[in-house]
Amino acid sequence: MKNTDNQSNKKILIVDDDPNLLRLVGIRLSAAGYIVESAASAKIALAILKTFMPHMVLSDLRMEGMDGMALFEQIRKQCPQMPVVIMTAHGTIPDAINATKQGVFSFLTKPFESQELLETVQKAIQLQPSYTDTSPKESSWRVNIISRSAIMESLLQQTQQVAKSDFSLLIHSASGTGKELLAKAIHQASNRHNKPFTAINCAAIPEQLLESELFGHVKGAFTGASKNHVGLFQATNGGTLFLDEIGDMPMGFQVKLLRAIQEKEIRPVGSTQSIKVDVRIISATHKNLKQAIIDKTFREDLYYRLNVVELELPLLSQRREDIPLLAQHFLSQVEMAHDNKVKSFSAEAMELLISAPWPGNIRQLQNVVEQSVALSTESLINASLVKSALREETSQLPSFQEARDQFERDYLANLLKMTGGNVSQAARIAQRNRTEFYKLLHRHHLNAEAFREE
């Protein structure tokens, strides 16, 4: 198995009281590009874990003193998501099978081939969350965004760069991808982090109430206005106002919002006095606002006021390496909220989660995890529970926009594969000019260079 960048920074802890096997396995894994630490006993392994946080542990089952299962229980208490693979002699296979039912990732029967070892290790690392040291203080702004994917890392670097400014930002993405979570992270990374962050869903409030909700109203402004009401602009003064589903904002109110942003002042309903406000606007939508401008359902001048910088959140299907992390995070949330004893997913269940289409993105993943936990009677969620939850969740068709985005992404990727990453040739086949074609690639986070390497 060739050394890859994906392996070169992965750390493995090997535990075995047989020095010859310990050395041999260490040589094999080091040759494959892994960073390896060895321990001659379970107690030594627990000490090493204090300073060396591996991506997985490979342990013998039968050892003097603390055995492999006792070590697994200790690891699970400290790091419940860390995959553990057990090495076992032929005669103890039933014990190893029982271990997998208790949450051990997999087992290897001695003697095993080098290829079998490497495939098992690689699979364990791919299907499970990775572990790093405590995040530095400068990363605290993004602590609630769970990710290890390159596409998200690129977006977060861009996010941190623009967060310090006061530019208006537009987050464009499909439903369920975490737009509000990203908006909160931007606020935390900004100079306004000590001031309020307020979110409002523009699609959830009727037009006649939206103005009052954002700008406020004075007593007697309309029937039922029995006292003055401070709007969200004024309540968020100095902070960040997140306008979710901005594409669904009524046309009649859009001109009023544009004036508030331009003049940096609002006028409560029924008042004759304007109030100065200092608010940063972050808006979000799953709609194509350029198409909405053509359809005359969204004002072009408001679009350019809101879209000084545009950030595009990827679909969950574009960041599949994050699925184990997210699934385990939701599992932990359910465990804390309901004192549930479900600890992890079986390898087959995790494979199903990773390969699922996820039209509902992260929100759908959370629902699938919660359904699986609710129906589970064991500490390990099996594949049949996940399959059942996925079948229920994916019975609905994706939205037209989601289906269109998926088609565009697949079409562009196929073109780049056909042409070996030759953008000029791919653009000619697609009957688009190079500039427009590059914009399409950027929108779908496709890098022509990667296809040239393939």
Protein Blocks (a to p, Z undefined) as FASTA:
>chain_A
ZZdfklmmpccddddfbfklmmmmmmmmmmnopacdddfbfklmmmmmmmmccfbdcddf
bdghjafklmmmmmmmmmmmbccdddddfklmmmmmmmmmnopabdcdddddfklmmmmm
mmmmmmpccddddddfklmmmmmpgcfbfklmmmmmmmmmmmmpmcdcdddddehiopmm
mmmmmmmmmmklmpccddddfklpcfklmmmmmnopaehkaghiabccddfklmmgoiac
ddehkllgcfklmmmmmmmmmnopacdehiabdcddddddddddfbdfklmmmnopacfk
lmmmmmmbccddddfklmmmlmmmmmmmmmmmmmmmnopabfbdcfklmmmmmmpgolnm
mmlmmmmmmmmmmmpcbfbdcfklmmmmmmmmmmpccdfklmmmmmmmmmmmmmmmmnno
paklmmmmnopafklmmmmmmmnopafklmmmZZ
